[in-house]
Amino acid sequence: MLHALSLGGALYALWLLLSGYLETWLLVLGLSSVALTIVIANRMDVIDHEGHPIHLSWRAALFWPWLGWEIAKANIDVARVILSPSMPIDPQVLKIKGSQKTELGHVIYANSITLTPGTVTIALESGHMEVHALTTQAANDLLSGEMDRRVDTLEKNSDGTVEGVK
């Protein structure tokens, strides 16, 4: 129930932000459309801790700025490599294992890798990933384990347990 209410609030806030209308009739129509969406999503059984991970909210607020900075740095590195006359690329495929305990954690890690320019997650199965890296620097950054550690921290509760792991 908490996930449905949270999702409804987020969808209505997004609707308000995108529409910009504050007339009563349109607010009621927007609320009705959000309510219908929640009812349908609930019947489809897609509202859960993975589909709408509200348990990550405050930790995600710390993770996203770090990931944004990593994306910006990787953009500069890739642009530098592409614009260099010698084009010093060294493509390679790495096999890495994420330390996350849940599927949600593995997916967040794999998507974070893919969002960072110069690296793409090719395959993900049971926490084992195949990652294509454009340069040796991109591969070394990934192998340093910093992103894995940060996603692992994102996934853990304050008491060190991981929600969804039995």
N, C-alpha and C positions, 0 to 999 in steps of 0.2 A: 504494500500500500504506500509506503514511504517513497519508493522508487517512482510509482505512478504520479504521486503528488509533485514530486520534485521535477519529473519530466514535464508535467503539465505546466508548472510554473515557468520552467525554462522555455517551453514552446510559446507560452503566452507572452513572455517578455520579448522573445524574438519576434513574434507577430507584431507587438506594439512598436518595436524598434524599426522594423522594416516597413510597416504601413504608415506610421506617423499620424493616424487618425485617432481623435479623442472624442468623437461624437458617440453618444450613448448607444444608438442603434448599431453602429459599426463595432463598438466594444463588445456588445452582446453577441453579434455574429462571430467575431473573432474568438470569444470564449466558447461559443457553441462548437466552432470548428476544432478547437483544441480538445474539448471534451469528447467529441466524436473520434478524433484521432487516438486519444488515450483509450477509449473503449475498444476500438478496433485493435490497437497494439496489445491491449491486455488479453483480448480473445485469441490473438495470434501467439500469445505467451512469449513476447519478445522484450518485455520490460523486466529486466533482472539486473543483478550486480555487474554483469558484463556489458549488457546493452546500454545501461545508464549507470556508470560507476560513480555514484555520489560519495561512496566511501573513500575515494581518492581526492576529493575536492581541495582540501587545504594543501595536501602534498603536491597536487598537480599545479597549484598556483606557484609553487617553488620550482617545479620541474620545467614548466613551459618557458620561462625566461632563460634558463640555462640552455635548453634545446634551441631556442631562437638564436642565442649567441653562437652556438656551435654551427648552426645552419649558415649564419652570416660569415663566420670564419671559413667554412668549407667553400662557400660561394667565391670568396676572394681567392682561395687556393686553386680552385678549378679554373677560374678566369685567368689566373696567372699562368697556369700550365697551358691552357688553350692558346693564349696570346703569345706565348714564348715561341720564337722562331724554331727552336729545336724540338718543341712539343715533347717534353720529357714525361711521357706516360709510361707506366709499367703495369698494365692490367693484370689482375690476378684474382683467383677465386679462393676465398678462405672458408674453412669449416670451423665454426665456433659454436659453443654451447652457452646458452644463457643460464644465469643462476636463478632465474625467477621460478616460482613454484606453481603458478597458475597459467592457464591458457591466455588469460587477459594480459598478464605480465609479459609472456612471450610475444604476443601480438604488439604490445606497446613498444617493446624492444626492437622487434623487426621493423615496425613502421618508423621508429625514430632513426634507425639506420638508413632506411630508404629516403626519408625526408632530408637527410644530410647529403648535399651534393658530393658526388665522387664515390658514393657507395650505394649499392642496391641489394636488398635481400632477394635472392633468387628462389630459395625454398626454405620452408620452416616445417619441421616435423618433430614433435615431442621435445621441443626446446633446442634441437640441433638445427643450425642455420647454415646455408650456403650463401655467402655474400661476395658480390663482385666489387672490387675496389679498383678505381682508375689509376691511382698512384701508390707508391710505396708509403708515402706519408699518410694517406687515407687509411691504408691497411694498418700501419703502426698505431694510428690514433684509435682505431677500433680494437686492436689487440691490447692496448693499454688497460682496457677494462673499465674506464671511467664511465662510459655510457651504461654499461651493464650494471655497475654499482649504483648509479643514480636511479635507473629503472627499478632495481631491486629495492632501494630505499622508498621509492614511490609506492611500491606494492605492499610494503610492510606496515602493520599497525604500530602504534606507539609502544605496545608491550612486546614487539618483536614477532608476533604471530602474523600469519597471512590469512586474510579473509578468503573463504572459499576452499581452503585446504583442510581436509579432515584427517 
